[in-house]
Amino acid sequence: MTNPSTQSVTFPEGFLWGAATASYQIEGAAREDGRGPSIWDTFSRTPGKVYAGHTGDVACDHYHRYRDDVAMMAELGLQAYRFSIAWPRIQPDGTGPVNPAGLDFYDRLVDELHGRGITPVVTLYHWDLPQTLEDRGGWTNRDTSEAFADYALAVHKRLGDRVETWTTLNEPWCSAYLGYASGIHAPGIRDPESAFKAVHHLLLGHGLATRALRDAGVRKLGITLNPAAVSPADPDSEADVAAAHLVDGLQNRIFFDPILRGSYPDDVLAHIRRFSDLSWLRTGDETIINAPIDVLGINFYSPTYVRSKPGIDGNPSAPGTDGIEFLPPAGAVTDMGWAIEPASLTRLLARIHRDYPGTPLMITENGAAYPTGPDETGDRVPDADRVAYLDGHLRACHDAIARGVDLRGYFVWSLLDNYEWAEGYRKRFGVVYVDYHTQRRIPKDSARFYSQVIRDNGL
């Protein structure tokens, strides 16, 4: 990557700086204090599904080391910490009695954060569905939406006096399409109709939980999406533009429109009818999904370019995209093989601001995987490529703000190297290095860079 720019930029006063993690990726303690199994416990033990058979049984052992981790957050100057609650810790069977020991952990974590002057930002669902709910159909079953709202209230009852900002779901696109269409994530199902059912029931769960939490007194509610910055390979080609519009419908508008406009797009519903009779979409559902939110989380890593190519098989994570090619990266990539193009983040934020005005935005995840480890001293982790990636994308955020986008904060992904889902432990996104054998943490050069960004409120 190129060296970071030397031009100085300053973010608006009050811009929120934080870091993000997810429960299954860092906590470990998979069988402690009454936690039940999640779909990721099951999936990771299914041969061939996760690199080298890695599991989240131990992960970063954050469950036992959270005090040290929070102290490190404070040392880095983090203003906020976005973390997710493990549903199987709270309700091991997905419904029914609440497990007090599971809530106790998050109680201690929230208190520790407040003690260090760090704002807790809770995500209620980051993919670790209780396995018992999946056994009853998971997100293809409408009952899961109702159960999610009940679970959300149970968490709020314990933490609501100290947590201001609540996020319902993280990246329902991944839960639905990667979990139920391509099957590369838990629960590993490959069925387009199931994927579209899952999209709807995830969104219905969001709406039901949002209503319930609002009634319980929550004043700052949102959801986190991972919209694709979709562009046609040739903007002058009608076929490429049509391909991009279809992909945009499946990745973006299917979520944005019901949440923020109150209805699914007609062209998207017509596309879904190729796979389903839509009997799971009931009158009034879209009104529930359209429950008002106060902040919209945006996770972004890489752009998407598509072109029309008749005869090519479709992308299994985007049902019905036969004849559409998802182009490989043209330039520099991260260790995930993802293209690096900060300007596409600016364009995406500007598009969301233009098409869905009125809702403040927050970058809830942004970062890059690189295979960097400690130098010969063992005490420093140089990661210049990650520093350059962050620098470029932070400047892209600033460019969006300069264009009038109401962007309120930025959370780097991730605080720690961690369990990267189907990639196991071989991909490192953290600004803090984790030795998985000893659990030693070493802040990387990118952590020091980010710490300086926070101090300066700019670059």
BELTAUR-V309218 format. One line per field, one symbol per residue. psi: psi as a letter, one per 30 degrees, with the letter a starting at -180 (. if undefined). burial: # if it has 24 or more other ideal C-beta (glycine too) atoms within 12 Angstrom, else .. A space follows every 10 residues. Layout:
psi = ???
burial = ???
This chain:
psi = llkllfkkkk llkfkkkall akefffebhf glhgklklff eeefgjkfek kggklgeebg hfefgeeeee eeeeefgkfl jjllkjefee jfgflakkje eeeeefeeee eeeefggkkk jkkfjhfikk eeeefgfbff kffeeeeeee eeeeeeeeff ffkekkkdkj ifeeeeefef dfgflkggki jeeeeeeeee feeeeeeeee eeeeffgkfj kalklikkik kkejffjeee eeeeeeeeee fdffeeeeef fglkkeeeee eeffflggff jlkfefeeeg kklfkjkkkk ellkkllkik fkllkfgikg gkgkkjklkf bklaffgklj ieffeeeeee eeeefilfkk lkjfkkakkk hkakaffffk jkieeeeeee eefeeeeeee efggkikflk jkklekkajh bffbgfkjfl fkkkjfefgk kjkleeeeee eeeeefha.
burial = #..#....#. #...###### ########## ..######## ####....## ...####### ###.##..## .###.##### ########## #####..##. .##.###### .##..#.### ########## ####..#### ########## ######.### .######### ########## #########. ########## ########## ####.#.#.# ########## ###......# ..######## ########## ..###..##. ##..##...# #...##.### ########## ########.. ...##.#### #..####... ...###.### ##.####### ###..#..## ########## .#.#...... ###.###### ########## #...###### ########## #####.#### ####.#..#. ########## #.##....#
